[in-house]
Amino acid sequence: MTENELSKIVFNLGLKVHKELGPGLLESAYEECLFYEINKYGLFVQKQKTLPLIYEDVKLDIGYRIDLLIENKLIIEIKSVEALNDLHLAQLLTYLKLSNCKLGLLINSNTIEKGIYDLQEGDVLFVRSSVKPSGVGLTTVINDNLTDVVYSGFLIRFRNKSIKKEFKRYCFDSKYFRDNLISNSTVSANTNINQNALSELLLLYPKSLPEQTTIATVLSDIDEYILSLERLIAKKQAIKQGAMQQLFSGKWLTVSGQWLVQNDNIIRYNDEKVFEIYGKNYKFAKNFMWQKNH
């Protein structure tokens, strides 16, 4: 799963937490609840992950802690402040650089900036700064009107009612748009895209809303199929790892004889069940040798 896909999932989970808790609580409260939601979703997440500074090949623990690290790819920093500022952004960029991650999210909510930086259904949020060029301009689409949420200065909001919400999930991820966005970014210590440069980019989409819906539906179906294949591959890989762990664990002494996978998918040695396997039937060579290390 890509950083962009992870960010969309985590962003929606963060909105769920905010709707339940509301504003004004300690950062630790939002962190614990979001950690719970991400775990429940089934993603691998680490809380208060130590981030050492490597100096002359020596790892130095200088107190850096990532609030939440998801799938070792996405950094989440949670704030409960009146307004985010450049120091918060600098902190996140430092974590991205030290961790070699491409994308991070700053999550914050307050009541003062409502109405100016509000989020409505169909809004698109762009990441405006990233350590790596591939991280700049990554997007997420807002699913619902969010009356108690504002977006941070780390993001740029795009609002257009002539493009279907479902279509927006794909048009901003196209190779054409991404290549143009990155070529119009500025590079210093980080790669950045500002709102003026973003507004000048050409976005291709059909004017017909039904056609947008049809295209989005087809692409969504393909995504679901790809996801099901990825889950199947992950399952088969886990089965393979389990088989290898058993087969090469050194539990068996030297043997010789006939190994056979029968129709019940059970590996047998001289009619004695020794290992269960899934999938196709296989026949092993006679006099196959297993040797235990001493």
SULTA-V137335 format. One record per backbone hydrogen bond with DSSP energy under -0.5 kcal/mol. NH is the residue of the N-H (numbers start at 1). CO is the residue of the C=O. If there is no record, write none. Layout:
BEGIN
NH_CO ; NH_CO
END
This chain:
BEGIN
6_2 ; 7_3 ; 8_4 ; 9_5 ; 10_6 ; 11_7 ; 12_8 ; 13_9 ; 14_10 ; 15_11 ; 16_12 ; 17_13 ; 18_14 ; 19_15 ; 20_16 ; 21_17 ; 22_18 ; 29_26 ; 30_26 ; 31_27 ; 32_28 ; 33_29 ; 34_30 ; 35_31 ; 36_32 ; 37_33 ; 38_34 ; 39_35 ; 40_36 ; 41_37 ; 42_38 ; 42_39 ; 43_38 ; 45_43 ; 46_69 ; 48_67 ; 49_66 ; 51_64 ; 52_50 ; 53_60 ; 54_52 ; 55_53 ; 55_58 ; 58_55 ; 60_53 ; 60_58 ; 61_59 ; 62_60 ; 66_49 ; 68_76 ; 69_46 ; 70_74 ; 71_44 ; 71_69 ; 73_70 ; 74_70 ; 75_103 ; 76_68 ; 77_105 ; 78_76 ; 79_107 ; 88_85 ; 89_85 ; 90_86 ; 91_87 ; 92_88 ; 93_89 ; 94_90 ; 95_91 ; 96_92 ; 97_93 ; 98_94 ; 99_95 ; 100_96 ; 101_96 ; 102_73 ; 103_73 ; 105_75 ; 107_77 ; 107_105 ; 108_106 ; 114_111 ; 116_113 ; 117_113 ; 119_146 ; 119_149 ; 122_142 ; 123_120 ; 124_158 ; 125_140 ; 126_156 ; 127_138 ; 128_126 ; 128_154 ; 130_191 ; 135_132 ; 136_132 ; 136_133 ; 137_127 ; 138_135 ; 140_125 ; 142_123 ; 146_119 ; 147_145 ; 149_146 ; 151_117 ; 155_152 ; 156_126 ; 158_124 ; 163_160 ; 168_164 ; 169_165 ; 170_167 ; 171_167 ; 172_168 ; 173_170 ; 174_171 ; 178_174 ; 179_175 ; 180_176 ; 181_177 ; 182_178 ; 183_179 ; 184_180 ; 185_182 ; 186_192 ; 188_190 ; 191_130 ; 192_186 ; 192_190 ; 193_128 ; 198_194 ; 199_195 ; 200_196 ; 201_198 ; 204_202 ; 212_208 ; 213_209 ; 214_210 ; 215_211 ; 216_212 ; 217_213 ; 218_214 ; 219_215 ; 220_216 ; 221_217 ; 222_218 ; 223_219 ; 224_220 ; 225_221 ; 226_222 ; 227_223 ; 228_224 ; 229_225 ; 230_226 ; 231_227 ; 232_228 ; 233_229 ; 234_230 ; 235_231 ; 236_232 ; 237_233 ; 238_234 ; 239_235 ; 240_236 ; 241_237 ; 242_238 ; 243_239 ; 244_240 ; 245_241 ; 246_242 ; 247_243 ; 248_244 ; 249_246 ; 255_290 ; 259_257 ; 260_268 ; 261_282 ; 262_260 ; 262_266 ; 265_262 ; 267_275 ; 268_260 ; 269_272 ; 270_258 ; 272_269 ; 273_271 ; 274_267 ; 275_267 ; 277_265 ; 284_259 ; 287_257 ; 288_257 ; 288_285 ; 290_255
END
